[in-house]
């Protein structure tokens, strides 16, 4: 799992049938200090995240298990909205 911030919405009026009904968001992944890492990615969202929310994202084959009732071609899924993060520095 990774941590990131939702930075935008993605609308697609035409898509694979299995993706119908899913919401897609742009997520900027971040390190433990909140600094952006990598390029933003598109993640499917079924829990109601919005722009500015800090979210947990699962990626790769694990993302497909987050939508068990469908066999969908997704590589990233938002699986949680983060309330707080507490990282001890050494």
mmCIF file as gemmi writes it, N, C-alpha and C atoms, coordinates in Angstrom:
data_model
loop_
_atom_site.group_PDB
_atom_site.id
_atom_site.type_symbol
_atom_site.label_atom_id
_atom_site.label_alt_id
_atom_site.label_comp_id
_atom_site.label_asym_id
_atom_site.label_entity_id
_atom_site.label_seq_id
_atom_site.pdbx_PDB_ins_code
_atom_site.Cartn_x
_atom_site.Cartn_y
_atom_site.Cartn_z
_atom_site.occupancy
_atom_site.B_iso_or_equiv
_atom_site.pdbx_formal_charge
_atom_site.auth_seq_id
_atom_site.auth_asym_id
_atom_site.pdbx_PDB_model_num
ATOM 1 N N . UNK Axp A 1 ? 0.839 -1.182 0 1 0 ? 1 A 1
ATOM 2 C CA . UNK Axp A 1 ? 0 0 0 1 0 ? 1 A 1
ATOM 3 C C . UNK Axp A 1 ? 0.878 1.236 0 1 0 ? 1 A 1
ATOM 4 N N . UNK Axp A 2 ? 0.307 2.292 -0.538 1 0 ? 2 A 1
ATOM 5 C CA . UNK Axp A 2 ? 1.015 3.576 -0.597 1 0 ? 2 A 1
ATOM 6 C C . UNK Axp A 2 ? 0.09 4.674 -0.079 1 0 ? 2 A 1
ATOM 7 N N . UNK Axp A 3 ? 0.673 5.805 0.282 1 0 ? 3 A 1
ATOM 8 C CA . UNK Axp A 3 ? -0.077 6.975 0.739 1 0 ? 3 A 1
ATOM 9 C C . UNK Axp A 3 ? 0.011 8.041 -0.343 1 0 ? 3 A 1
ATOM 10 N N . UNK Axp A 4 ? -1.086 8.768 -0.54 1 0 ? 4 A 1
ATOM 11 C CA . UNK Axp A 4 ? -1.085 9.843 -1.518 1 0 ? 4 A 1
ATOM 12 C C . UNK Axp A 4 ? -2.219 10.816 -1.241 1 0 ? 4 A 1
ATOM 13 N N . UNK Axp A 5 ? -2.243 11.886 -2.039 1 0 ? 5 A 1
ATOM 14 C CA . UNK Axp A 5 ? -3.294 12.894 -1.936 1 0 ? 5 A 1
ATOM 15 C C . UNK Axp A 5 ? -4.051 12.961 -3.248 1 0 ? 5 A 1
ATOM 16 N N . UNK Axp A 6 ? -5.375 13.008 -3.152 1 0 ? 6 A 1
ATOM 17 C CA . UNK Axp A 6 ? -6.217 13.13 -4.345 1 0 ? 6 A 1
ATOM 18 C C . UNK Axp A 6 ? -6.057 14.546 -4.889 1 0 ? 6 A 1
ATOM 19 N N . UNK Axp A 7 ? -5.653 14.648 -6.158 1 0 ? 7 A 1
ATOM 20 C CA . UNK Axp A 7 ? -5.412 15.967 -6.754 1 0 ? 7 A 1
ATOM 21 C C . UNK Axp A 7 ? -6.355 16.277 -7.913 1 0 ? 7 A 1
ATOM 22 N N . UNK Axp A 8 ? -7.218 15.328 -8.285 1 0 ? 8 A 1
ATOM 23 C CA . UNK Axp A 8 ? -8.139 15.613 -9.382 1 0 ? 8 A 1
ATOM 24 C C . UNK Axp A 8 ? -9.06 14.458 -9.698 1 0 ? 8 A 1
ATOM 25 N N . UNK Axp A 9 ? -10.029 14.739 -10.545 1 0 ? 9 A 1
ATOM 26 C CA . UNK Axp A 9 ? -11.003 13.746 -11.01 1 0 ? 9 A 1
ATOM 27 C C . UNK Axp A 9 ? -10.689 13.354 -12.446 1 0 ? 9 A 1
ATOM 28 N N . UNK Axp A 10 ? -11.12 12.179 -12.838 1 0 ? 10 A 1
ATOM 29 C CA . UNK Axp A 10 ? -10.999 11.716 -14.216 1 0 ? 10 A 1
ATOM 30 C C . UNK Axp A 10 ? -12.39 11.276 -14.66 1 0 ? 10 A 1
ATOM 31 N N . UNK Axp A 11 ? -12.861 11.825 -15.768 1 0 ? 11 A 1
ATOM 32 C CA . UNK Axp A 11 ? -14.138 11.42 -16.331 1 0 ? 11 A 1
ATOM 33 C C . UNK Axp A 11 ? -13.892 10.721 -17.654 1 0 ? 11 A 1
ATOM 34 N N . UNK Axp A 12 ? -14.53 9.584 -17.84 1 0 ? 12 A 1
ATOM 35 C CA . UNK Axp A 12 ? -14.424 8.839 -19.094 1 0 ? 12 A 1
ATOM 36 C C . UNK Axp A 12 ? -15.825 8.363 -19.464 1 0 ? 12 A 1
ATOM 37 N N . UNK Axp A 13 ? -16.399 8.927 -20.512 1 0 ? 13 A 1
ATOM 38 C CA . UNK Axp A 13 ? -17.756 8.535 -20.883 1 0 ? 13 A 1
ATOM 39 C C . UNK Axp A 13 ? -17.774 7.192 -21.6 1 0 ? 13 A 1
ATOM 40 N N . UNK Axp A 14 ? -16.675 6.817 -22.21 1 0 ? 14 A 1
ATOM 41 C CA . UNK Axp A 14 ? -16.569 5.507 -22.861 1 0 ? 14 A 1
ATOM 42 C C . UNK Axp A 14 ? -15.425 4.752 -22.213 1 0 ? 14 A 1
ATOM 43 N N . UNK Axp A 15 ? -15.73 3.543 -21.748 1 0 ? 15 A 1
ATOM 44 C CA . UNK Axp A 15 ? -14.713 2.727 -21.08 1 0 ? 15 A 1
ATOM 45 C C . UNK Axp A 15 ? -15.136 1.261 -21.13 1 0 ? 15 A 1
ATOM 46 N N . UNK Axp A 16 ? -14.261 0.377 -20.693 1 0 ? 16 A 1
ATOM 47 C CA . UNK Axp A 16 ? -14.574 -1.049 -20.619 1 0 ? 16 A 1
ATOM 48 C C . UNK Axp A 16 ? -15.85 -1.246 -19.801 1 0 ? 16 A 1
ATOM 49 N N . UNK Axp A 17 ? -16.664 -2.207 -20.186 1 0 ? 17 A 1
ATOM 50 C CA . UNK Axp A 17 ? -17.93 -2.45 -19.49 1 0 ? 17 A 1
ATOM 51 C C . UNK Axp A 17 ? -17.745 -2.669 -17.994 1 0 ? 17 A 1
ATOM 52 N N . UNK Axp A 18 ? -16.709 -3.381 -17.59 1 0 ? 18 A 1
ATOM 53 C CA . UNK Axp A 18 ? -16.479 -3.667 -16.177 1 0 ? 18 A 1
ATOM 54 C C . UNK Axp A 18 ? -16.152 -2.433 -15.349 1 0 ? 18 A 1
ATOM 55 N N . UNK Axp A 19 ? -15.8 -1.333 -15.997 1 0 ? 19 A 1
ATOM 56 C CA . UNK Axp A 19 ? -15.441 -0.112 -15.282 1 0 ? 19 A 1
ATOM 57 C C . UNK Axp A 19 ? -16.63 0.815 -15.06 1 0 ? 19 A 1
ATOM 58 N N . UNK Axp A 20 ? -17.772 0.472 -15.667 1 0 ? 20 A 1
ATOM 59 C CA . UNK Axp A 20 ? -18.963 1.301 -15.518 1 0 ? 20 A 1
ATOM 60 C C . UNK Axp A 20 ? -19.347 1.383 -14.043 1 0 ? 20 A 1
ATOM 61 N N . UNK Axp A 21 ? -19.611 2.587 -13.578 1 0 ? 21 A 1
ATOM 62 C CA . UNK Axp A 21 ? -20.006 2.801 -12.188 1 0 ? 21 A 1
ATOM 63 C C . UNK Axp A 21 ? -18.859 3.095 -11.251 1 0 ? 21 A 1
ATOM 64 N N . UNK Axp A 22 ? -17.622 2.902 -11.708 1 0 ? 22 A 1
ATOM 65 C CA . UNK Axp A 22 ? -16.473 3.223 -10.859 1 0 ? 22 A 1
ATOM 66 C C . UNK Axp A 22 ? -16.088 4.687 -11.037 1 0 ? 22 A 1
ATOM 67 N N . UNK Axp A 23 ? -15.68 5.325 -9.95 1 0 ? 23 A 1
ATOM 68 C CA . UNK Axp A 23 ? -15.187 6.699 -9.97 1 0 ? 23 A 1
ATOM 69 C C . UNK Axp A 23 ? -13.662 6.63 -10.063 1 0 ? 23 A 1
ATOM 70 N N . UNK Axp A 24 ? -13.066 7.529 -10.839 1 0 ? 24 A 1
ATOM 71 C CA . UNK Axp A 24 ? -11.616 7.542 -11.001 1 0 ? 24 A 1
ATOM 72 C C . UNK Axp A 24 ? -11.052 8.882 -10.547 1 0 ? 24 A 1
ATOM 73 N N . UNK Axp A 25 ? -9.945 8.812 -9.8 1 0 ? 25 A 1
ATOM 74 C CA . UNK Axp A 25 ? -9.311 10.011 -9.256 1 0 ? 25 A 1
ATOM 75 C C . UNK Axp A 25 ? -7.82 10.014 -9.558 1 0 ? 25 A 1
ATOM 76 N N . UNK Axp A 26 ? -7.257 11.218 -9.754 1 0 ? 26 A 1
ATOM 77 C CA . UNK Axp A 26 ? -5.809 11.378 -9.85 1 0 ? 26 A 1
ATOM 78 C C . UNK Axp A 26 ? -5.257 11.431 -8.433 1 0 ? 26 A 1
ATOM 79 N N . UNK Axp A 27 ? -4.235 10.62 -8.157 1 0 ? 27 A 1
ATOM 80 C CA . UNK Axp A 27 ? -3.618 10.578 -6.833 1 0 ? 27 A 1
ATOM 81 C C . UNK Axp A 27 ? -2.123 10.838 -6.977 1 0 ? 27 A 1
ATOM 82 N N . UNK Axp A 28 ? -1.605 11.784 -6.192 1 0 ? 28 A 1
ATOM 83 C CA . UNK Axp A 28 ? -0.171 12.037 -6.137 1 0 ? 28 A 1
ATOM 84 C C . UNK Axp A 28 ? 0.397 11.265 -4.964 1 0 ? 28 A 1
ATOM 85 N N . UNK Axp A 29 ? 1.218 10.26 -5.249 1 0 ? 29 A 1
ATOM 86 C CA . UNK Axp A 29 ? 1.833 9.476 -4.176 1 0 ? 29 A 1
ATOM 87 C C . UNK Axp A 29 ? 2.831 10.335 -3.418 1 0 ? 29 A 1
ATOM 88 N N . UNK Axp A 30 ? 3.013 10.03 -2.113 1 0 ? 30 A 1
ATOM 89 C CA . UNK Axp A 30 ? 3.879 10.836 -1.249 1 0 ? 30 A 1
ATOM 90 C C . UNK Axp A 30 ? 4.744 9.949 -0.368 1 0 ? 30 A 1
ATOM 91 N N . UNK Axp A 31 ? 5.881 10.498 0.061 1 0 ? 31 A 1
ATOM 92 C CA . UNK Axp A 31 ? 6.713 9.779 1.027 1 0 ? 31 A 1
ATOM 93 C C . UNK Axp A 31 ? 6.174 10.051 2.433 1 0 ? 31 A 1
ATOM 94 N N . UNK Axp A 32 ? 6.831 9.521 3.462 1 0 ? 32 A 1
ATOM 95 C CA . UNK Axp A 32 ? 6.335 9.677 4.832 1 0 ? 32 A 1
ATOM 96 C C . UNK Axp A 32 ? 6.345 11.118 5.318 1 0 ? 32 A 1
ATOM 97 N N . UNK Axp A 33 ? 7.107 11.973 4.638 1 0 ? 33 A 1
ATOM 98 C CA . UNK Axp A 33 ? 7.14 13.386 4.987 1 0 ? 33 A 1
ATOM 99 C C . UNK Axp A 33 ? 6.135 14.218 4.216 1 0 ? 33 A 1
ATOM 100 N N . UNK Axp A 34 ? 5.354 13.568 3.348 1 0 ? 34 A 1
ATOM 101 C CA . UNK Axp A 34 ? 4.354 14.29 2.559 1 0 ? 34 A 1
ATOM 102 C C . UNK Axp A 34 ? 4.872 14.862 1.261 1 0 ? 34 A 1
ATOM 103 N N . UNK Axp A 35 ? 6.129 14.536 0.906 1 0 ? 35 A 1
ATOM 104 C CA . UNK Axp A 35 ? 6.692 15.053 -0.342 1 0 ? 35 A 1
ATOM 105 C C . UNK Axp A 35 ? 6.285 14.161 -1.506 1 0 ? 35 A 1
ATOM 106 N N . UNK Axp A 36 ? 5.895 14.77 -2.639 1 0 ? 36 A 1
ATOM 107 C CA . UNK Axp A 36 ? 5.477 13.987 -3.805 1 0 ? 36 A 1
ATOM 108 C C . UNK Axp A 36 ? 6.582 13.07 -4.317 1 0 ? 36 A 1
ATOM 109 N N . UNK Axp A 37 ? 6.184 11.85 -4.707 1 0 ? 37 A 1
ATOM 110 C CA . UNK Axp A 37 ? 7.111 10.911 -5.341 1 0 ? 37 A 1
ATOM 111 C C . UNK Axp A 37 ? 6.42 10.342 -6.58 1 0 ? 37 A 1
ATOM 112 N N . UNK Axp A 38 ? 7.185 10.031 -7.569 1 0 ? 38 A 1
ATOM 113 C CA . UNK Axp A 38 ? 6.666 9.466 -8.813 1 0 ? 38 A 1
ATOM 114 C C . UNK Axp A 38 ? 5.653 10.415 -9.467 1 0 ? 38 A 1
ATOM 115 N N . UNK Axp A 39 ? 5.134 9.991 -10.591 1 0 ? 39 A 1
ATOM 116 C CA . UNK Axp A 39 ? 4.105 10.757 -11.306 1 0 ? 39 A 1
ATOM 117 C C . UNK Axp A 39 ? 2.743 10.421 -10.704 1 0 ? 39 A 1
ATOM 118 N N . UNK Axp A 40 ? 1.781 11.354 -10.782 1 0 ? 40 A 1
ATOM 119 C CA . UNK Axp A 40 ? 0.437 11.035 -10.303 1 0 ? 40 A 1
ATOM 120 C C . UNK Axp A 40 ? -0.12 9.825 -11.055 1 0 ? 40 A 1
ATOM 121 N N . UNK Axp A 41 ? -1.008 9.083 -10.384 1 0 ? 41 A 1
ATOM 122 C CA . UNK Axp A 41 ? -1.615 7.921 -11.029 1 0 ? 41 A 1
ATOM 123 C C . UNK Axp A 41 ? -3.132 8.036 -10.948 1 0 ? 41 A 1
ATOM 124 N N . UNK Axp A 42 ? -3.797 7.24 -11.764 1 0 ? 42 A 1
ATOM 125 C CA . UNK Axp A 42 ? -5.254 7.178 -11.738 1 0 ? 42 A 1
ATOM 126 C C . UNK Axp A 42 ? -5.643 5.962 -10.915 1 0 ? 42 A 1
ATOM 127 N N . UNK Axp A 43 ? -6.515 6.174 -9.93 1 0 ? 43 A 1
ATOM 128 C CA . UNK Axp A 43 ? -6.966 5.083 -9.065 1 0 ? 43 A 1
ATOM 129 C C . UNK Axp A 43 ? -8.488 5.026 -9.057 1 0 ? 43 A 1
ATOM 130 N N . UNK Axp A 44 ? -9.024 3.813 -9.063 1 0 ? 44 A 1
ATOM 131 C CA . UNK Axp A 44 ? -10.46 3.627 -8.912 1 0 ? 44 A 1
ATOM 132 C C . UNK Axp A 44 ? -10.829 3.905 -7.453 1 0 ? 44 A 1
ATOM 133 N N . UNK Axp A 45 ? -12.01 4.495 -7.261 1 0 ? 45 A 1
ATOM 134 C CA . UNK Axp A 45 ? -12.441 4.851 -5.907 1 0 ? 45 A 1
ATOM 135 C C . UNK Axp A 45 ? -13.876 4.394 -5.695 1 0 ? 45 A 1
ATOM 136 N N . UNK Axp A 46 ? -14.08 3.566 -4.664 1 0 ? 46 A 1
ATOM 137 C CA . UNK Axp A 46 ? -15.435 3.126 -4.317 1 0 ? 46 A 1
ATOM 138 C C . UNK Axp A 46 ? -15.815 3.56 -2.91 1 0 ? 46 A 1
ATOM 139 N N . UNK Axp A 47 ? -14.948 4.321 -2.243 1 0 ? 47 A 1
ATOM 140 C CA . UNK Axp A 47 ? -15.243 4.691 -0.864 1 0 ? 47 A 1
ATOM 141 C C . UNK Axp A 47 ? -15.6 6.162 -0.678 1 0 ? 47 A 1
ATOM 142 N N . UNK Axp A 48 ? -15.557 6.944 -1.758 1 0 ? 48 A 1
ATOM 143 C CA . UNK Axp A 48 ? -16.002 8.327 -1.673 1 0 ? 48 A 1
ATOM 144 C C . UNK Axp A 48 ? -14.942 9.354 -1.345 1 0 ? 48 A 1
ATOM 145 N N . UNK Axp A 49 ? -13.706 9.117 -1.739 1 0 ? 49 A 1
ATOM 146 C CA . UNK Axp A 49 ? -12.641 10.108 -1.521 1 0 ? 49 A 1
ATOM 147 C C . UNK Axp A 49 ? -12.885 11.323 -2.425 1 0 ? 49 A 1
ATOM 148 N N . UNK Axp A 50 ? -12.305 12.439 -2.031 1 0 ? 50 A 1
ATOM 149 C CA . UNK Axp A 50 ? -12.443 13.664 -2.809 1 0 ? 50 A 1
ATOM 150 C C . UNK Axp A 50 ? -11.131 14.41 -2.89 1 0 ? 50 A 1
ATOM 151 N N . UNK Axp A 51 ? -11.117 15.456 -3.683 1 0 ? 51 A 1
ATOM 152 C CA . UNK Axp A 51 ? -9.914 16.255 -3.883 1 0 ? 51 A 1
ATOM 153 C C . UNK Axp A 51 ? -9.431 16.798 -2.532 1 0 ? 51 A 1
ATOM 154 N N . UNK Axp A 52 ? -8.135 16.623 -2.285 1 0 ? 52 A 1
ATOM 155 C CA . UNK Axp A 52 ? -7.521 17.069 -1.045 1 0 ? 52 A 1
ATOM 156 C C . UNK Axp A 52 ? -7.427 15.99 0.02 1 0 ? 52 A 1
ATOM 157 N N . UNK Axp A 53 ? -8.161 14.885 -0.149 1 0 ? 53 A 1
ATOM 158 C CA . UNK Axp A 53 ? -8.097 13.802 0.828 1 0 ? 53 A 1
ATOM 159 C C . UNK Axp A 53 ? -6.772 13.054 0.734 1 0 ? 53 A 1
ATOM 160 N N . UNK Axp A 54 ? -6.241 12.679 1.895 1 0 ? 54 A 1
ATOM 161 C CA . UNK Axp A 54 ? -5.094 11.779 1.946 1 0 ? 54 A 1
ATOM 162 C C . UNK Axp A 54 ? -5.667 10.368 1.944 1 0 ? 54 A 1
ATOM 163 N N . UNK Axp A 55 ? -5.149 9.54 1.044 1 0 ? 55 A 1
ATOM 164 C CA . UNK Axp A 55 ? -5.728 8.213 0.854 1 0 ? 55 A 1
ATOM 165 C C . UNK Axp A 55 ? -4.668 7.122 0.873 1 0 ? 55 A 1
ATOM 166 N N . UNK Axp A 56 ? -5.127 5.887 1.152 1 0 ? 56 A 1
ATOM 167 C CA . UNK Axp A 56 ? -4.29 4.7 1.027 1 0 ? 56 A 1
ATOM 168 C C . UNK Axp A 56 ? -4.644 4.069 -0.321 1 0 ? 56 A 1
ATOM 169 N N . UNK Axp A 57 ? -3.619 3.701 -1.067 1 0 ? 57 A 1
ATOM 170 C CA . UNK Axp A 57 ? -3.81 3.127 -2.396 1 0 ? 57 A 1
ATOM 171 C C . UNK Axp A 57 ? -3.11 1.78 -2.456 1 0 ? 57 A 1
ATOM 172 N N . UNK Axp A 58 ? -3.797 0.78 -2.983 1 0 ? 58 A 1
ATOM 173 C CA . UNK Axp A 58 ? -3.144 -0.488 -3.262 1 0 ? 58 A 1
ATOM 174 C C . UNK Axp A 58 ? -2.994 -0.588 -4.775 1 0 ? 58 A 1
ATOM 175 N N . UNK Axp A 59 ? -1.905 -1.194 -5.203 1 0 ? 59 A 1
ATOM 176 C CA . UNK Axp A 59 ? -1.602 -1.221 -6.631 1 0 ? 59 A 1
ATOM 177 C C . UNK Axp A 59 ? -1.239 -2.626 -7.09 1 0 ? 59 A 1
ATOM 178 N N . UNK Axp A 60 ? -1.222 -2.805 -8.392 1 0 ? 60 A 1
ATOM 179 C CA . UNK Axp A 60 ? -0.854 -4.084 -8.975 1 0 ? 60 A 1
ATOM 180 C C . UNK Axp A 60 ? -1.971 -5.1 -8.854 1 0 ? 60 A 1
ATOM 181 N N . UNK Axp A 61 ? -1.593 -6.366 -8.792 1 0 ? 61 A 1
ATOM 182 C CA . UNK Axp A 61 ? -2.611 -7.425 -8.75 1 0 ? 61 A 1
ATOM 183 C C . UNK Axp A 61 ? -3.478 -7.336 -7.503 1 0 ? 61 A 1
ATOM 184 N N . UNK Axp A 62 ? -2.967 -6.792 -6.411 1 0 ? 62 A 1
ATOM 185 C CA . UNK Axp A 62 ? -3.762 -6.639 -5.192 1 0 ? 62 A 1
ATOM 186 C C . UNK Axp A 62 ? -4.944 -5.701 -5.408 1 0 ? 62 A 1
ATOM 187 N N . UNK Axp A 63 ? -4.811 -4.751 -6.329 1 0 ? 63 A 1
ATOM 188 C CA . UNK Axp A 63 ? -5.889 -3.804 -6.602 1 0 ? 63 A 1
ATOM 189 C C . UNK Axp A 63 ? -7.115 -4.514 -7.158 1 0 ? 63 A 1
ATOM 190 N N . UNK Axp A 64 ? -6.905 -5.56 -7.921 1 0 ? 64 A 1
ATOM 191 C CA . UNK Axp A 64 ? -8.043 -6.282 -8.506 1 0 ? 64 A 1
ATOM 192 C C . UNK Axp A 64 ? -8.858 -6.988 -7.438 1 0 ? 64 A 1
ATOM 193 N N . UNK Axp A 65 ? -8.227 -7.382 -6.315 1 0 ? 65 A 1
ATOM 194 C CA . UNK Axp A 65 ? -8.949 -8.051 -5.237 1 0 ? 65 A 1
ATOM 195 C C . UNK Axp A 65 ? -9.834 -7.081 -4.456 1 0 ? 65 A 1
ATOM 196 N N . UNK Axp A 66 ? -9.594 -5.782 -4.58 1 0 ? 66 A 1
ATOM 197 C CA . UNK Axp A 66 ? -10.399 -4.792 -3.868 1 0 ? 66 A 1
ATOM 198 C C . UNK Axp A 66 ? -11.782 -4.631 -4.5 1 0 ? 66 A 1
ATOM 199 N N . UNK Axp A 67 ? -11.956 -5.174 -5.699 1 0 ? 67 A 1
ATOM 200 C CA . UNK Axp A 67 ? -13.248 -5.134 -6.377 1 0 ? 67 A 1
ATOM 201 C C . UNK Axp A 67 ? -13.623 -6.578 -6.695 1 0 ? 67 A 1
ATOM 202 N N . UNK Axp A 68 ? -14.011 -7.347 -5.685 1 0 ? 68 A 1
ATOM 203 C CA . UNK Axp A 68 ? -14.155 -8.796 -5.84 1 0 ? 68 A 1
ATOM 204 C C . UNK Axp A 68 ? -15.294 -9.259 -6.737 1 0 ? 68 A 1
ATOM 205 N N . UNK Axp A 69 ? -16.349 -8.461 -6.845 1 0 ? 69 A 1
ATOM 206 C CA . UNK Axp A 69 ? -17.482 -8.92 -7.623 1 0 ? 69 A 1
ATOM 207 C C . UNK Axp A 69 ? -17.298 -8.749 -9.129 1 0 ? 69 A 1
ATOM 208 N N . UNK Axp A 70 ? -16.197 -8.165 -9.526 1 0 ? 70 A 1
ATOM 209 C CA . UNK Axp A 70 ? -15.937 -7.942 -10.944 1 0 ? 70 A 1
ATOM 210 C C . UNK Axp A 70 ? -14.489 -8.298 -11.25 1 0 ? 70 A 1
ATOM 211 N N . UNK Axp A 71 ? -14.255 -8.734 -12.471 1 0 ? 71 A 1
ATOM 212 C CA . UNK Axp A 71 ? -12.882 -8.925 -12.943 1 0 ? 71 A 1
ATOM 213 C C . UNK Axp A 71 ? -12.574 -7.716 -13.82 1 0 ? 71 A 1
ATOM 214 N N . UNK Axp A 72 ? -11.998 -6.689 -13.21 1 0 ? 72 A 1
ATOM 215 C CA . UNK Axp A 72 ? -11.809 -5.414 -13.902 1 0 ? 72 A 1
ATOM 216 C C . UNK Axp A 72 ? -10.338 -5.115 -14.153 1 0 ? 72 A 1
ATOM 217 N N . UNK Axp A 73 ? -10.054 -4.41 -15.242 1 0 ? 73 A 1
ATOM 218 C CA . UNK Axp A 73 ? -8.673 -4.065 -15.568 1 0 ? 73 A 1
ATOM 219 C C . UNK Axp A 73 ? -8.203 -2.802 -14.844 1 0 ? 73 A 1
ATOM 220 N N . UNK Axp A 74 ? -7.997 -2.891 -13.529 1 0 ? 74 A 1
ATOM 221 C CA . UNK Axp A 74 ? -7.493 -1.746 -12.767 1 0 ? 74 A 1
ATOM 222 C C . UNK Axp A 74 ? -6.137 -2.091 -12.174 1 0 ? 74 A 1
ATOM 223 N N . UNK Axp A 75 ? -5.308 -1.076 -12.033 1 0 ? 75 A 1
ATOM 224 C CA . UNK Axp A 75 ? -3.971 -1.261 -11.475 1 0 ? 75 A 1
ATOM 225 C C . UNK Axp A 75 ? -3.8 -0.54 -10.148 1 0 ? 75 A 1
ATOM 226 N N . UNK Axp A 76 ? -4.773 0.318 -9.784 1 0 ? 76 A 1
ATOM 227 C CA . UNK Axp A 76 ? -4.695 1.046 -8.513 1 0 ? 76 A 1
ATOM 228 C C . UNK Axp A 76 ? -6.111 1.298 -8 1 0 ? 76 A 1
ATOM 229 N N . UNK Axp A 77 ? -6.31 1.082 -6.697 1 0 ? 77 A 1
ATOM 230 C CA . UNK Axp A 77 ? -7.607 1.293 -6.059 1 0 ? 77 A 1
ATOM 231 C C . UNK Axp A 77 ? -7.392 2.008 -4.732 1 0 ? 77 A 1
ATOM 232 N N . UNK Axp A 78 ? -8.215 3.017 -4.472 1 0 ? 78 A 1
ATOM 233 C CA . UNK Axp A 78 ? -8.199 3.688 -3.174 1 0 ? 78 A 1
ATOM 234 C C . UNK Axp A 78 ? -8.928 2.787 -2.189 1 0 ? 78 A 1
ATOM 235 N N . UNK Axp A 79 ? -8.245 2.43 -1.097 1 0 ? 79 A 1
ATOM 236 C CA . UNK Axp A 79 ? -8.831 1.497 -0.137 1 0 ? 79 A 1
ATOM 237 C C . UNK Axp A 79 ? -9.068 2.131 1.228 1 0 ? 79 A 1
ATOM 238 N N . UNK Axp A 80 ? -8.716 3.407 1.396 1 0 ? 80 A 1
ATOM 239 C CA . UNK Axp A 80 ? -8.96 4.06 2.672 1 0 ? 80 A 1
ATOM 240 C C . UNK Axp A 80 ? -8.72 5.556 2.594 1 0 ? 80 A 1
ATOM 241 N N . UNK Axp A 81 ? -9.47 6.297 3.401 1 0 ? 81 A 1
ATOM 242 C CA . UNK Axp A 81 ? -9.234 7.737 3.56 1 0 ? 81 A 1
ATOM 243 C C . UNK Axp A 81 ? -8.553 7.9 4.913 1 0 ? 81 A 1
ATOM 244 N N . UNK Axp A 82 ? -7.393 8.521 4.904 1 0 ? 82 A 1
ATOM 245 C CA . UNK Axp A 82 ? -6.546 8.625 6.101 1 0 ? 82 A 1
ATOM 246 C C . UNK Axp A 82 ? -7.017 9.765 7 1 0 ? 82 A 1
ATOM 247 N N . UNK Axp A 83 ? -7.198 9.449 8.283 1 0 ? 83 A 1
ATOM 248 C CA . UNK Axp A 83 ? -7.557 10.473 9.273 1 0 ? 83 A 1
ATOM 249 C C . UNK Axp A 83 ? -6.316 11.173 9.818 1 0 ? 83 A 1
ATOM 250 N N . UNK Axp A 84 ? -5.26 10.39 10.092 1 0 ? 84 A 1
ATOM 251 C CA . UNK Axp A 84 ? -4.019 10.987 10.589 1 0 ? 84 A 1
ATOM 252 C C . UNK Axp A 84 ? -2.875 10.031 10.344 1 0 ? 84 A 1
ATOM 253 N N . UNK Axp A 85 ? -1.678 10.6 10.334 1 0 ? 85 A 1
ATOM 254 C CA . UNK Axp A 85 ? -0.441 9.817 10.174 1 0 ? 85 A 1
ATOM 255 C C . UNK Axp A 85 ? 0.52 10.282 11.256 1 0 ? 85 A 1
ATOM 256 N N . UNK Axp A 86 ? 1.14 9.324 11.934 1 0 ? 86 A 1
ATOM 257 C CA . UNK Axp A 86 ? 2.105 9.637 12.969 1 0 ? 86 A 1
ATOM 258 C C . UNK Axp A 86 ? 3.366 8.83 12.696 1 0 ? 86 A 1
ATOM 259 N N . UNK Axp A 87 ? 4.403 9.498 12.195 1 0 ? 87 A 1
ATOM 260 C CA . UNK Axp A 87 ? 5.665 8.83 11.876 1 0 ? 87 A 1
ATOM 261 C C . UNK Axp A 87 ? 6.751 9.407 12.776 1 0 ? 87 A 1
ATOM 262 N N . UNK Axp A 88 ? 7.385 8.549 13.55 1 0 ? 88 A 1
ATOM 263 C CA . UNK Axp A 88 ? 8.474 9.001 14.415 1 0 ? 88 A 1
ATOM 264 C C . UNK Axp A 88 ? 9.744 9.17 13.606 1 0 ? 88 A 1
ATOM 265 N N . UNK Axp A 89 ? 10.418 10.295 13.811 1 0 ? 89 A 1
ATOM 266 C CA . UNK Axp A 89 ? 11.715 10.486 13.136 1 0 ? 89 A 1
ATOM 267 C C . UNK Axp A 89 ? 12.83 9.99 14.039 1 0 ? 89 A 1
ATOM 268 N N . UNK Axp A 90 ? 13.871 9.516 13.405 1 0 ? 90 A 1
ATOM 269 C CA . UNK Axp A 90 ? 14.987 8.954 14.176 1 0 ? 90 A 1
ATOM 270 C C . UNK Axp A 90 ? 16.16 9.87 14.16 1 0 ? 90 A 1
